[in-house]
């Protein structure tokens, strides 16, 4: 079957603009510059991955932001990593003097909590107390709202999504439909919020994230032989029809299908490795590398919210990579396998 591909026109080669400087953030960015040099390098992650055992890994982490003891349980390690994430978000909130932007980034936690709450609601499992903190809605408010099934005190963007996600589940009794509905609602809310704020960096950042999410969705559907066209998120650079056409294209031709897009190389490496090894490691690493690459361009901005937002992403990514190395070393996974996934 011949596929006719309409190539998208981008006004940039690899990364879009990050916008202009905002000199009201001079001191805040100076603080970020002073601490971003402490982020782990690729070389240090390689040393961690090559630790001979978990004790040596803990010794190597001593003196860093991640104090892990060999006697700690998995739960205690996770609590330690979560504490570092909370600390990073607190710094972000202190430095960003803009309530609409803070609301936008806190909503990431709200949607994660909403996903958890609705899953428990429809599966009739106990609500528990493991909601994430630091959202626009506090964990106790979330728990109370779902215990009493009264969502009137939740923000409007969450109220609307509760009903939509529950209805999506009961349509096919598939928990996956809850995730699809919440993912879609989050993409619409964050992108529309960025457009209302009017900051080009936020708009471009969220559009890139939507594209990368859709690329992951497309690859997973192809490898599993399923066709869920409604799973693709709106608002990215790449149109939905392009992803739908991928269902009729072999893995070897996927990259050419995106040759005019800035995602050509990540699709090429991800598709080849996925077809050969049945693994998403290369794709996930390539998606991370592309997003981090865009965030690194904010280092040319002398002042503004861009470097502060970038640092939040960098640090949260570092926490995920540290968790990956800890789990890998404890499970005796080969260093090269871990390093295939680690991007900085």
C-alpha positions in Angstrom: 0.0 0.0 0.0 1.4 3.4 -1.0 1.2 6.0 1.7 0.9 9.6 0.6 2.7 11.8 3.2 2.1 15.5 3.5 5.3 16.8 5.1 4.9 19.4 7.8 6.6 22.8 7.5 8.5 23.8 10.7 9.9 27.2 11.2 12.9 25.7 13.1 15.4 22.9 12.5 15.6 21.1 15.8 14.2 23.3 18.5 11.8 26.2 18.5 12.4 29.6 20.2 12.5 29.9 24.0 11.4 33.5 24.0 12.9 36.7 25.3 14.7 37.6 28.5 12.7 38.9 31.5 15.0 41.0 33.7 12.8 40.7 36.7 14.2 37.2 37.2 17.9 38.2 37.3 18.4 37.1 40.9 16.4 34.0 40.5 18.3 32.9 37.5 21.6 33.7 39.2 20.5 31.3 42.0 19.7 28.6 39.4 23.1 29.1 37.7 24.8 28.6 41.0 23.2 25.2 41.7 22.7 23.7 38.2 26.4 22.8 38.0 25.7 20.3 40.8 23.5 18.2 38.4 25.0 14.8 37.7 27.0 14.4 34.5 26.8 11.4 32.2 30.3 10.4 33.4 29.1 10.3 37.0 26.1 8.2 36.1 28.4 5.8 34.3 30.4 5.5 37.5 27.2 4.9 39.5 26.0 2.2 37.0 29.4 0.4 37.3 29.2 0.2 41.1 30.2 -3.3 42.0 27.3 -3.6 44.6 24.6 -1.5 46.3 26.9 -0.6 49.2 29.5 0.9 46.8 26.7 2.8 45.1 25.6 4.3 48.4 29.2 5.3 49.2 29.4 7.0 45.8 26.2 8.9 46.5 27.4 10.1 49.8 28.0 13.9 49.7 25.4 14.4 47.0 21.8 15.3 47.2 20.9 11.6 47.5 22.0 10.1 50.8 21.1 6.4 50.6 22.0 3.8 53.1 22.5 0.0 52.4 20.1 -0.7 55.3 17.3 1.3 53.8 14.2 -0.5 52.6 12.8 0.2 49.1 10.0 2.3 50.7 12.6 4.4 52.6 14.6 4.9 49.5 11.5 6.1 47.7 10.6 8.4 50.5 14.1 9.9 50.3 13.8 10.5 46.6 10.3 12.0 47.0 11.7 14.4 49.6 14.2 15.6 47.1 11.5 16.1 44.6 9.4 18.1 47.1 12.4 20.2 47.9 13.0 21.0 44.2 9.4 22.0 43.7 9.5 24.3 46.7 12.5 26.1 45.3 10.6 26.4 42.0 7.6 27.9 43.7 9.8 30.4 45.5 11.6 31.6 42.4 8.6 31.8 40.0 6.7 34.9 40.9 3.7 34.2 38.7 0.6 32.5 40.0 -0.8 31.4 36.6 2.5 29.6 35.8 2.6 28.0 39.2 -1.0 26.8 38.8 -0.1 25.3 35.5 2.8 23.3 36.8 1.0 22.3 40.0 -1.7 20.9 37.8 0.7 18.1 36.8 0.3 16.7 40.3 -3.4 17.3 40.3 -3.9 15.2 37.2 -1.7 12.5 38.6 -3.8 12.4 41.8 -7.0 12.5 39.8 -5.9 9.4 37.8 -5.2 7.6 41.1 -8.5 8.6 42.7 -10.7 7.6 39.7 -8.9 4.3 39.3 -9.7 3.5 42.9 -13.2 4.8 42.5 -14.2 2.5 39.6 -12.3 -0.5 40.9 -13.7 0.0 44.4 -10.3 -0.1 46.1 -9.5 1.8 49.3 -8.5 5.4 48.7 -5.5 5.3 51.0 -3.2 8.2 51.7 -0.6 8.2 49.0 -1.7 11.2 47.0 1.2 13.4 45.9 1.6 16.8 47.7 2.2 20.2 46.2 -0.6 20.3 43.7 -3.3 23.0 43.5 -5.4 20.6 45.6 -4.1 19.2 48.8 -4.1 15.4 49.3 -6.7 15.6 52.2 -9.0 17.7 50.0 -8.7 15.1 47.2 -9.4 12.2 49.6 -12.4 14.0 51.1 -13.9 14.9 47.7 -13.8 11.2 46.5 -14.9 9.7 49.8 -18.0 11.9 49.8 -18.3 12.0 46.0 -18.6 15.7 46.1 -16.3 17.4 43.6 -17.6 20.9 43.9 -14.6 22.1 45.8 -12.2 20.9 43.2 -10.9 23.3 40.5 -13.2 23.5 37.5 -10.7 21.8 35.2 -10.7 18.8 37.5 -14.5 18.7 38.1 -15.1 18.4 34.3 -12.6 15.6 33.9 -13.9 13.5 36.8 -17.2 12.8 35.0 -15.6 12.4 31.6 -13.0 9.9 32.9 -15.6 7.8 34.8 -17.9 7.7 31.8 -14.9 6.7 29.6 -14.2 3.8 31.9 -17.8 2.5 32.1 -18.1 2.6 28.3 -15.8 -0.4 27.9 -14.9 -1.2 31.5 -11.2 -0.6 30.6 -9.0 1.2 33.1 -6.8 2.3 30.3 -9.6 4.6 29.1 -9.3 6.5 32.3 -5.7 7.3 31.5 -6.5 8.3 27.9 -9.2 10.7 29.1 -7.0 12.3 31.8 -4.0 12.5 29.5 -6.2 14.3 26.9 -7.6 16.7 29.5 -4.2 17.5 30.9 -2.8 18.2 27.4 -5.6 20.6 26.6 -5.5 22.3 30.0 -1.7 22.9 30.0 -1.5 24.1 26.4 -4.5 26.4 26.6 -3.1 27.7 29.9 0.2 28.4 28.3 -1.5 30.2 25.5 -3.5 32.4 27.9 -0.3 33.3 29.7 1.2 34.1 26.3 4.7 32.9 27.0 6.3 31.3 23.9 8.5 29.0 25.9 5.6 27.4 27.7 3.7 27.0 24.5 6.6 25.4 22.7 7.5 23.2 25.7 4.1 21.7 26.0 3.7 21.2 22.2 7.0 19.3 22.2 5.9 17.2 25.1 2.6 16.4 23.3 4.5 15.3 20.2 6.8 13.1 22.2 3.9 11.5 24.0 2.1 10.8 20.7 5.3 9.2 19.3 5.5 6.9 22.2 1.8 6.0 21.8 2.2 5.3 18.1 5.2 3.0 18.8 3.4 1.1 21.5 0.4 0.6 19.4 2.4 -0.7 16.5 4.4 -3.2 18.5 1.2 -4.5 20.2 -0.8 -4.5 17.0 -3.6 -2.3 18.3 -5.3 0.7 16.7 -6.5 3.3 19.3 -6.8 6.4 17.2 -8.5 8.4 20.0 -5.4 7.9 22.2 -3.4 10.6 20.4 -3.3 13.9 22.2 -4.3 17.2 20.5 -2.1 20.3 20.3 1.2 19.1 19.1 3.1 20.0 15.9 2.5 16.6 14.4 -1.1 16.1 13.2 -3.1 13.1 14.3 -3.5 11.8 10.7 0.2 11.3 10.4 0.3 8.9 13.4 -2.8 7.1 12.1 -1.0 6.5 8.8 1.8 4.8 10.7 -0.4 1.8 11.3 0.1 0.8 7.7 3.8 1.5 7.6 6.6 -0.9 8.5 9.1 0.0 11.2 11.8 0.4 8.7 9.9 3.2 6.9 8.7 5.1 10.0 11.6 7.5 10.1 11.1 8.5 6.5 7.5 9.2 7.3 8.8 12.0 9.6 11.8 13.1 7.6 10.7 16.8 7.6 10.1 16.8 11.3 12.7 17.5 14.0 11.9 14.1 15.5 13.4 12.1 12.6 16.5 10.8 14.3 14.7 9.7 17.6 12.1 7.9 15.6 14.8 6.2 13.5 16.8 5.0 16.4 13.8 4.1 18.5 12.0 2.1 15.7 15.1 0.1 14.8 15.9 -0.9 18.3 12.2 -1.7 19.1 11.9 -3.9 16.0 15.2 -5.7 16.8 15.2 -6.0 20.6 11.4 -5.5 21.3 12.5 -2.9 23.8 11.5 0.8 24.3 14.8 1.8 26.0 16.2 3.6 23.0 13.0 5.4 22.2 12.5 6.5 25.8 16.1 7.7 26.0 15.8 9.5 22.6 12.6 11.3 23.7 14.3 12.4 26.9 17.3 13.6 25.0 15.2 15.7 22.6 13.2 17.3 25.4 16.4 18.0 27.5 18.1 19.3 24.4 15.4 22.0 24.1 15.6 22.8 27.8 19.4 23.2 27.5 18.9 26.1 25.0 17.5 28.1 27.9 21.1 28.4 29.1 21.5 31.3 26.6 18.8 33.3 28.4 20.4 35.7 30.9 17.1 36.2 32.9 13.6 34.9 32.8 11.4 32.0 33.8 12.9 29.7 31.2 16.0 28.6 33.1 14.0 28.1 36.3 11.5 25.8 34.5 14.4 24.0 32.8 16.1 23.4 36.1 12.8 21.9 37.5 12.7 19.4 34.6 16.5 18.7 34.9 16.3 17.9 38.6 13.2 15.8 38.3 14.8 13.9 35.5 17.9 13.4 37.5 15.8 12.0 40.4 14.2 9.5 38.0 17.7 8.4 36.6 19.0 8.0 40.2 16.0 5.8 40.9 16.8 3.8 37.8 20.4 3.2 38.7 19.5 2.2 42.3 17.0 -0.3 41.0 19.4 -1.5 38.3 22.4 -2.0 40.6 20.2 -3.9 43.2 18.8 -6.1 40.4 22.3 -6.8 39.0 21.4 -5.3 35.6 24.4 -4.8 33.3 25.8 -1.2 33.3 25.6 -0.9 29.5 21.8 -1.6 29.7 21.3 1.1 32.3 23.5 3.6 30.4 21.4 3.0 27.2 18.5 4.5 29.1 20.3 7.3 31.0 20.3 10.7 29.4 21.6 13.9 30.9 
